[in-house]
Amino acid sequence: MPSYIAGPIKITNVSSDATVNFGDTLQIAPKSSSRSLAGAGGGNTGDFLQTNTFISFTNTLDPDTADSNIKSKG
């Protein structure tokens, strides 16, 4: 199906490995993966945000050896 966008679009930053898609898509497959650790409200983006976080704990313990099944080149 074609896409119809009825409102404004604001894209502030698209890195070299990001995906921005409008309209029909058969398959989107990631080429890499990463992990970021942030507390409550740490990843919020947008205009006019208000967050109220009184207690936040972030568990950074990760006993896994691999977090995704994406093959690396090389």
MOPAC internal coordinates of N, CA, C and O (Angstrom, degrees):
PM7 1SCF
backbone

  N    0.0000 0     0.00 0     0.00 0    0    0    0
  C    1.4372 1     0.00 0     0.00 0    1    0    0
  C    1.5205 1   109.98 1     0.00 0    2    1    0
  O    1.2310 1   120.34 1   -39.09 1    3    2    1
  N    1.2876 1   116.95 1   140.91 1    3    2    1
  C    1.4627 1   119.36 1   174.35 1    5    3    2
  C    1.5259 1   110.26 1   -69.38 1    6    5    3
  O    1.2310 1   120.70 1   -26.02 1    7    6    5
  N    1.3034 1   116.27 1   153.98 1    7    6    5
  C    1.4616 1   118.97 1   179.99 1    9    7    6
  C    1.5185 1   110.71 1   -95.05 1   10    9    7
  O    1.2310 1   121.23 1   -36.28 1   11   10    9
  N    1.3137 1   115.25 1   143.72 1   11   10    9
  C    1.4533 1   122.54 1   175.87 1   13   11   10
  C    1.5170 1   106.86 1  -122.73 1   14   13   11
  O    1.2310 1   120.17 1   -61.86 1   15   14   13
  N    1.3071 1   117.28 1   118.14 1   15   14   13
  C    1.4546 1   122.09 1  -178.11 1   17   15   14
  C    1.5177 1   107.66 1  -106.72 1   18   17   15
  O    1.2310 1   120.59 1   -65.96 1   19   18   17
  N    1.3258 1   116.49 1   114.04 1   19   18   17
  C    1.4599 1   121.08 1  -173.05 1   21   19   18
  C    1.5174 1   113.31 1   -93.68 1   22   21   19
  O    1.2310 1   119.75 1   169.54 1   23   22   21
  N    1.3137 1   118.08 1   -10.46 1   23   22   21
  C    1.4570 1   120.03 1  -177.03 1   25   23   22
  C    1.5101 1   111.60 1  -128.97 1   26   25   23
  O    1.2310 1   120.46 1     0.96 1   27   26   25
  N    1.3155 1   116.73 1  -179.04 1   27   26   25
  C    1.4630 1   120.14 1   179.77 1   29   27   26
  C    1.5271 1   111.71 1   -71.42 1   30   29   27
  O    1.2310 1   120.97 1   -25.97 1   31   30   29
  N    1.3193 1   115.76 1   154.03 1   31   30   29
  C    1.4634 1   122.79 1   177.94 1   33   31   30
  C    1.5189 1   107.49 1  -120.13 1   34   33   31
  O    1.2310 1   120.69 1   -46.93 1   35   34   33
  N    1.3249 1   116.29 1   133.07 1   35   34   33
  C    1.4584 1   120.72 1   176.69 1   37   35   34
  C    1.5154 1   108.34 1  -128.38 1   38   37   35
  O    1.2310 1   120.44 1   -67.93 1   39   38   37
  N    1.3211 1   116.76 1   112.07 1   39   38   37
  C    1.4601 1   122.65 1   175.56 1   41   39   38
  C    1.5214 1   106.00 1  -114.69 1   42   41   39
  O    1.2310 1   120.38 1   -65.57 1   43   42   41
  N    1.3248 1   116.88 1   114.43 1   43   42   41
  C    1.4573 1   119.58 1  -175.24 1   45   43   42
  C    1.5196 1   112.76 1   -90.68 1   46   45   43
  O    1.2310 1   119.84 1   147.65 1   47   46   45
  N    1.3275 1   117.91 1   -32.35 1   47   46   45
  C    1.4586 1   120.02 1  -177.88 1   49   47   46
  C    1.5169 1   109.10 1  -155.59 1   50   49   47
  O    1.2310 1   120.69 1   -50.37 1   51   50   49
  N    1.3173 1   116.29 1   129.63 1   51   50   49
  C    1.4577 1   122.10 1   174.17 1   53   51   50
  C    1.5136 1   106.76 1  -128.78 1   54   53   51
  O    1.2310 1   120.29 1   -65.05 1   55   54   53
  N    1.3256 1   117.05 1   114.95 1   55   54   53
  C    1.4591 1   120.19 1  -179.42 1   57   55   54
  C    1.5168 1   110.15 1   -78.21 1   58   57   55
  O    1.2310 1   120.76 1    -3.51 1   59   58   57
  N    1.3195 1   116.14 1   176.49 1   59   58   57
  C    1.4646 1   120.67 1  -174.60 1   61   59   58
  C    1.5229 1   112.98 1   -67.41 1   62   61   59
  O    1.2310 1   119.45 1   158.45 1   63   62   61
  N    1.3237 1   118.65 1   -21.55 1   63   62   61
  C    1.4611 1   120.36 1  -179.51 1   65   63   62
  C    1.5276 1   112.54 1  -111.22 1   66   65   63
  O    1.2310 1   119.95 1  -159.98 1   67   66   65
  N    1.3169 1   117.70 1    20.02 1   67   66   65
  C    1.4601 1   121.78 1  -179.64 1   69   67   66
  C    1.5268 1   110.80 1   -88.67 1   70   69   67
  O    1.2310 1   120.42 1   -12.87 1   71   70   69
  N    1.3179 1   116.79 1   167.13 1   71   70   69
  C    1.4553 1   122.72 1   178.57 1   73   71   70
  C    1.5176 1   109.28 1  -128.39 1   74   73   71
  O    1.2310 1   121.07 1   -56.70 1   75   74   73
  N    1.3098 1   115.56 1   123.30 1   75   74   73
  C    1.4609 1   121.88 1   171.78 1   77   75   74
  C    1.5130 1   105.98 1  -121.73 1   78   77   75
  O    1.2310 1   120.19 1   -56.89 1   79   78   77
  N    1.3254 1   117.25 1   123.11 1   79   78   77
  C    1.4535 1   120.23 1  -172.66 1   81   79   78
  C    1.5203 1   110.22 1  -134.98 1   82   81   79
  O    1.2310 1   120.87 1   -45.33 1   83   82   81
  N    1.3275 1   115.94 1   134.67 1   83   82   81
  C    1.4594 1   122.69 1   172.96 1   85   83   82
  C    1.5204 1   107.34 1  -129.60 1   86   85   83
  O    1.2310 1   119.83 1   -44.63 1   87   86   85
  N    1.3087 1   117.94 1   135.37 1   87   86   85
  C    1.4528 1   120.37 1   176.83 1   89   87   86
  C    1.5145 1   112.61 1    96.20 1   90   89   87
  O    1.2310 1   121.13 1    25.36 1   91   90   89
  N    1.3281 1   115.45 1  -154.64 1   91   90   89
  C    1.4570 1   122.15 1  -175.30 1   93   91   90
  C    1.5212 1   111.56 1   -72.05 1   94   93   91
  O    1.2310 1   121.08 1   -37.92 1   95   94   93
  N    1.3183 1   115.53 1   142.08 1   95   94   93
  C    1.4531 1   121.68 1   176.68 1   97   95   94
  C    1.5155 1   108.25 1  -143.87 1   98   97   95
  O    1.2310 1   121.02 1   -52.01 1   99   98   97
  N    1.3167 1   115.66 1   127.99 1   99   98   97
  C    1.4553 1   119.58 1   176.65 1  101   99   98
  C    1.5205 1   110.43 1   -84.69 1  102  101   99
  O    1.2310 1   120.56 1   133.24 1  103  102  101
  N    1.3344 1   116.53 1   -46.76 1  103  102  101
  C    1.4533 1   119.82 1  -177.57 1  105  103  102
  C    1.5228 1   109.71 1  -154.21 1  106  105  103
  O    1.2310 1   120.76 1   -45.68 1  107  106  105
  N    1.3139 1   116.15 1   134.32 1  107  106  105
  C    1.4590 1   122.55 1   171.79 1  109  107  106
  C    1.5193 1   106.56 1  -120.51 1  110  109  107
  O    1.2310 1   120.37 1   -61.83 1  111  110  109
  N    1.3266 1   116.89 1   118.17 1  111  110  109
  C    1.4556 1   121.61 1  -177.89 1  113  111  110
  C    1.5274 1   109.45 1  -123.16 1  114  113  111
  O    1.2310 1   119.68 1   -51.38 1  115  114  113
  N    1.3186 1   118.22 1   128.62 1  115  114  113
  C    1.4644 1   119.95 1   179.60 1  117  115  114
  C    1.5215 1   111.91 1   -69.78 1  118  117  115
  O    1.2310 1   120.87 1   -33.43 1  119  118  117
  N    1.3202 1   115.94 1   146.57 1  119  118  117
  C    1.4626 1   121.89 1   176.62 1  121  119  118
  C    1.5135 1   111.64 1   -98.38 1  122  121  119
  O    1.2310 1   120.24 1   161.97 1  123  122  121
  N    1.3213 1   117.16 1   -18.03 1  123  122  121
  C    1.4561 1   121.81 1   178.12 1  125  123  122
  C    1.5245 1   108.74 1  -152.39 1  126  125  123
  O    1.2310 1   121.08 1   -11.95 1  127  126  125
  N    1.3063 1   115.53 1   168.05 1  127  126  125
  C    1.4574 1   120.03 1   176.99 1  129  127  126
  C    1.5212 1   108.55 1  -140.31 1  130  129  127
  O    1.2310 1   120.85 1   -23.01 1  131  130  129
  N    1.3113 1   115.98 1   156.99 1  131  130  129
  C    1.4587 1   121.02 1   177.94 1  133  131  130
  C    1.5213 1   108.74 1  -150.10 1  134  133  131
  O    1.2310 1   121.05 1   -10.47 1  135  134  133
  N    1.3028 1   115.60 1   169.53 1  135  134  133
  C    1.4563 1   121.03 1  -179.47 1  137  135  134
  C    1.5219 1   108.49 1  -132.58 1  138  137  135
  O    1.2310 1   121.35 1   -41.50 1  139  138  137
  N    1.2913 1   115.03 1   138.50 1  139  138  137
  C    1.4609 1   119.89 1   173.97 1  141  139  138
  C    1.5200 1   108.58 1  -128.87 1  142  141  139
  O    1.2310 1   120.80 1   -37.04 1  143  142  141
  N    1.3039 1   116.07 1   142.96 1  143  142  141
  C    1.4558 1   121.92 1  -178.77 1  145  143  142
  C    1.5224 1   108.38 1  -113.19 1  146  145  143
  O    1.2310 1   120.47 1   -57.12 1  147  146  145
  N    1.3117 1   116.70 1   122.88 1  147  146  145
  C    1.4608 1   121.35 1   179.41 1  149  147  146
  C    1.5199 1   108.78 1  -146.74 1  150  149  147
  O    1.2310 1   120.78 1   -28.06 1  151  150  149
  N    1.2938 1   116.12 1   151.94 1  151  150  149
  C    1.4572 1   121.22 1   178.70 1  153  151  150
  C    1.5160 1   111.50 1   -76.87 1  154  153  151
  O    1.2310 1   120.92 1     4.90 1  155  154  153
  N    1.2997 1   115.84 1  -175.10 1  155  154  153
  C    1.4601 1   121.20 1  -178.57 1  157  155  154
  C    1.5194 1   110.23 1   -61.38 1  158  157  155
  O    1.2310 1   120.58 1   -51.87 1  159  158  157
  N    1.3200 1   116.51 1   128.13 1  159  158  157
  C    1.4552 1   121.36 1   179.97 1  161  159  158
  C    1.5094 1   114.04 1    79.08 1  162  161  159
  O    1.2310 1   119.34 1  -176.40 1  163  162  161
  N    1.3126 1   118.87 1     3.60 1  163  162  161
  C    1.4632 1   121.37 1  -176.79 1  165  163  162
  C    1.5059 1   114.09 1   -75.41 1  166  165  163
  O    1.2310 1   119.20 1   157.58 1  167  166  165
  N    1.3093 1   119.14 1   -22.42 1  167  166  165
  C    1.4533 1   121.79 1  -178.55 1  169  167  166
  C    1.5117 1   114.15 1  -104.55 1  170  169  167
  O    1.2310 1   119.88 1  -167.52 1  171  170  169
  N    1.3055 1   117.84 1    12.48 1  171  170  169
  C    1.4622 1   120.71 1  -178.96 1  173  171  170
  C    1.5194 1   110.84 1   -70.84 1  174  173  171
  O    1.2310 1   120.67 1   -44.61 1  175  174  173
  N    1.3135 1   116.32 1   135.39 1  175  174  173
  C    1.4578 1   121.60 1   174.68 1  177  175  174
  C    1.5181 1   108.53 1  -132.40 1  178  177  175
  O    1.2310 1   120.74 1   -23.68 1  179  178  177
  N    1.2961 1   116.19 1   156.32 1  179  178  177
  C    1.4535 1   119.75 1   177.99 1  181  179  178
  C    1.5126 1   111.71 1   134.16 1  182  181  179
  O    1.2310 1   121.48 1     1.39 1  183  182  181
  N    1.2994 1   114.77 1  -178.61 1  183  182  181
  C    1.4567 1   121.67 1   179.86 1  185  183  182
  C    1.5234 1   110.15 1   -97.50 1  186  185  183
  O    1.2310 1   120.34 1   -37.45 1  187  186  185
  N    1.3040 1   116.95 1   142.55 1  187  186  185
  C    1.4683 1   124.41 1   173.49 1  189  187  186
  C    1.5268 1   112.95 1    60.58 1  190  189  187
  O    1.2310 1   120.32 1  -131.32 1  191  190  189
  N    1.3281 1   117.00 1    48.68 1  191  190  189
  C    1.4634 1   121.07 1   178.12 1  193  191  190
  C    1.5202 1   110.73 1   -85.59 1  194  193  191
  O    1.2310 1   121.45 1   -34.06 1  195  194  193
  N    1.3099 1   114.82 1   145.94 1  195  194  193
  C    1.4556 1   120.94 1   171.28 1  197  195  194
  C    1.5162 1   106.89 1  -140.50 1  198  197  195
  O    1.2310 1   120.63 1   -63.63 1  199  198  197
  N    1.3236 1   116.39 1   116.37 1  199  198  197
  C    1.4561 1   120.73 1   177.77 1  201  199  198
  C    1.5182 1   108.96 1  -120.87 1  202  201  199
  O    1.2310 1   120.88 1   -37.92 1  203  202  201
  N    1.3059 1   115.91 1   142.08 1  203  202  201
  C    1.4629 1   122.66 1   177.40 1  205  203  202
  C    1.5203 1   107.71 1  -125.20 1  206  205  203
  O    1.2310 1   120.86 1   -79.33 1  207  206  205
  N    1.3162 1   115.96 1   100.67 1  207  206  205
  C    1.4532 1   121.71 1   179.77 1  209  207  206
  C    1.5211 1   107.99 1  -118.42 1  210  209  207
  O    1.2310 1   120.54 1   -60.64 1  211  210  209
  N    1.2968 1   116.57 1   119.36 1  211  210  209
  C    1.4540 1   119.95 1  -176.25 1  213  211  210
  C    1.5256 1   111.71 1   -96.37 1  214  213  211
  O    1.2310 1   119.81 1   141.14 1  215  214  213
  N    1.3104 1   117.97 1   -38.86 1  215  214  213
  C    1.4617 1   121.84 1   177.59 1  217  215  214
  C    1.5242 1   107.66 1  -135.16 1  218  217  215
  O    1.2310 1   120.75 1   -50.16 1  219  218  217
  N    1.3326 1   116.17 1   129.84 1  219  218  217
  C    1.4566 1   119.97 1  -179.75 1  221  219  218
  C    1.5230 1   109.54 1  -144.31 1  222  221  219
  O    1.2310 1   120.53 1   -50.74 1  223  222  221
  N    1.3177 1   116.60 1   129.26 1  223  222  221
  C    1.4547 1   122.17 1   175.54 1  225  223  222
  C    1.5202 1   108.29 1  -123.43 1  226  225  223
  O    1.2310 1   120.27 1   -42.38 1  227  226  225
  N    1.3179 1   117.08 1   137.62 1  227  226  225
  C    1.4580 1   122.13 1   177.95 1  229  227  226
  C    1.5181 1   108.40 1  -117.94 1  230  229  227
  O    1.2310 1   120.20 1   -60.64 1  231  230  229
  N    1.3267 1   117.23 1   119.36 1  231  230  229
  C    1.4535 1   122.29 1   179.30 1  233  231  230
  C    1.5245 1   108.77 1   -84.37 1  234  233  231
  O    1.2310 1   120.20 1   -66.64 1  235  234  233
  N    1.3302 1   117.23 1   113.36 1  235  234  233
  C    1.4627 1   120.79 1  -179.37 1  237  235  234
  C    1.5189 1   112.60 1  -102.63 1  238  237  235
  O    1.2310 1   119.53 1  -175.10 1  239  238  237
  N    1.3138 1   118.50 1     4.90 1  239  238  237
  C    1.4560 1   121.55 1   177.79 1  241  239  238
  C    1.5215 1   109.32 1   -73.64 1  242  241  239
  O    1.2310 1   120.41 1   -55.03 1  243  242  241
  N    1.3430 1   116.83 1   124.97 1  243  242  241
  C    1.4608 1   121.22 1  -178.12 1  245  243  242
  C    1.5215 1   109.34 1  -139.03 1  246  245  243
  O    1.2310 1   119.40 1   -84.35 1  247  246  245
  N    1.3298 1   118.75 1    95.65 1  247  246  245
  C    1.4580 1   120.52 1  -178.02 1  249  247  246
  C    1.5309 1   114.03 1   -78.91 1  250  249  247
  O    1.2310 1   119.68 1   173.60 1  251  250  249
  N    1.3432 1   118.21 1    -6.40 1  251  250  249
  C    1.4619 1   120.01 1  -179.72 1  253  251  250
  C    1.5241 1   110.82 1   -68.51 1  254  253  251
  O    1.2310 1   120.82 1   -29.32 1  255  254  253
  N    1.3322 1   116.04 1   150.68 1  255  254  253
  C    1.4673 1   119.52 1   174.01 1  257  255  254
  C    1.5162 1   111.06 1   -91.65 1  258  257  255
  O    1.2310 1   119.92 1   155.20 1  259  258  257
  N    1.3172 1   117.76 1   -24.80 1  259  258  257
  C    1.4670 1   121.57 1   178.28 1  261  259  258
  C    1.5220 1   108.31 1  -141.75 1  262  261  259
  O    1.2310 1   120.73 1   -39.97 1  263  262  261
  N    1.3188 1   116.20 1   140.03 1  263  262  261
  C    1.4548 1   120.53 1  -177.67 1  265  263  262
  C    1.5196 1   113.57 1  -107.59 1  266  265  263
  O    1.2310 1   119.20 1   171.43 1  267  266  265
  N    1.3160 1   119.14 1    -8.57 1  267  266  265
  C    1.4602 1   120.41 1   178.52 1  269  267  266
  C    1.5185 1   109.46 1  -145.56 1  270  269  267
  O    1.2310 1   121.11 1   -12.48 1  271  270  269
  N    1.2978 1   115.48 1   167.52 1  271  270  269
  C    1.4571 1   120.51 1  -179.15 1  273  271  270
  C    1.5261 1   111.95 1  -104.40 1  274  273  271
  O    1.2310 1   119.50 1  -156.51 1  275  274  273
  N    1.3173 1   118.56 1    23.49 1  275  274  273
  C    1.4574 1   122.34 1  -179.79 1  277  275  274
  C    1.5179 1   108.84 1   -83.06 1  278  277  275
  O    1.2310 1   120.35 1   -53.83 1  279  278  277
  N    1.3319 1   116.94 1   126.17 1  279  278  277
  C    1.4554 1   120.78 1   179.11 1  281  279  278
  C    1.5184 1   110.14 1   -76.29 1  282  281  279
  O    1.2310 1   120.95 1   -40.81 1  283  282  281
  N    1.3192 1   115.79 1   139.19 1  283  282  281
  C    1.4595 1   119.34 1   177.04 1  285  283  282
  C    1.5256 1   109.52 1   -91.27 1  286  285  283
  O    1.2310 1   121.35 1   -27.31 1  287  286  285
  N    1.3351 1   115.02 1   152.69 1  287  286  285
  C    1.4663 1   120.11 1   178.06 1  289  287  286
  C    1.5151 1   108.57 1   -82.99 1  290  289  287
  O    1.2310 1   119.52 1   -70.71 1  291  290  289
  N    1.2701 1   118.52 1   109.29 1  291  290  289
  C    1.4536 1   118.19 1   174.53 1  293  291  290
  C    1.4381 1   111.67 1   118.90 1  294  293  291
  O    1.2310 1   120.10 1   180.00 1  295  294  293

